[in-house]
Amino acid sequence: MYQVNIHEAKTNLSKLIKKVVDGEEVVIAKGNKPLVKMVLLNGKKPKRTLGSAKGTLKISKDFDAPLKDFEEYIR
């Protein structure tokens, strides 16, 4: 979530609109109290890319082996 005050929102409206279009939530505050939230009118969310995290996670071959700390509970 990105929060700005009213003056900053007036000054940077185009940039804030781009953030909303890109999928970020923008809140406009008055006196540090959230007042309004900018949302896309059509409500579309950015398209997700399937498989974008491929190769970033490595799982060991024994990930499901019993833990030694719990040997006394396994019977």
C-alpha positions in Angstrom: 0.0 0.0 0.0 1.3 3.4 -0.9 0.0 6.4 1.2 0.2 10.1 0.2 -1.2 13.3 1.6 -3.6 15.4 -0.4 -1.0 17.9 -1.5 1.3 15.2 -2.8 -1.6 13.5 -4.5 -2.5 16.8 -6.4 1.1 17.3 -7.4 1.7 13.7 -8.6 -1.7 12.6 -9.8 -0.3 11.1 -13.0 2.3 9.0 -11.2 -0.3 7.8 -8.7 -2.7 6.7 -11.5 0.2 4.7 -13.1 0.8 3.0 -9.7 -2.9 2.0 -9.5 -2.9 0.8 -13.1 0.2 -1.3 -12.3 -1.7 -3.0 -9.5 -0.5 -1.0 -6.4 -3.0 0.2 -3.8 -2.8 4.0 -3.3 -4.4 5.7 -0.3 -4.8 9.4 0.0 -4.7 10.7 3.6 -5.5 14.0 5.3 -3.5 14.6 8.5 -2.0 11.1 8.3 -5.5 9.6 8.5 -6.5 7.5 5.4 -9.3 9.2 3.6 -9.8 7.6 0.2 -8.4 4.7 -1.8 -7.7 4.9 -5.5 -8.9 1.8 -7.5 -9.2 0.9 -11.1 -12.7 1.6 -12.4 -13.0 -1.6 -14.3 -11.5 -3.6 -11.4 -9.0 -5.5 -13.6 -6.0 -6.8 -11.9 -2.6 -7.1 -13.6 -2.2 -10.4 -15.4 -0.1 -13.0 -13.5 2.8 -14.7 -15.1 2.7 -18.4 -14.3 6.0 -20.0 -13.5 7.7 -16.7 -12.7 9.4 -18.2 -9.6 10.6 -21.3 -11.3 14.1 -22.2 -10.2 14.1 -20.0 -7.1 13.2 -22.7 -4.6 15.3 -25.7 -3.9 13.9 -28.7 -1.8 16.2 -31.3 -0.5 15.5 -34.9 -1.3 14.8 -35.8 2.4 12.4 -32.8 3.1 9.7 -35.2 4.4 12.0 -37.4 6.6 11.2 -37.5 10.3 13.0 -34.9 12.4 15.4 -36.2 15.1 13.8 -33.8 17.6 10.5 -35.7 17.4 11.9 -39.3 17.6 10.4 -39.9 21.0 6.9 -39.1 19.7 7.1 -41.5 16.7 6.2 -45.1 17.6 
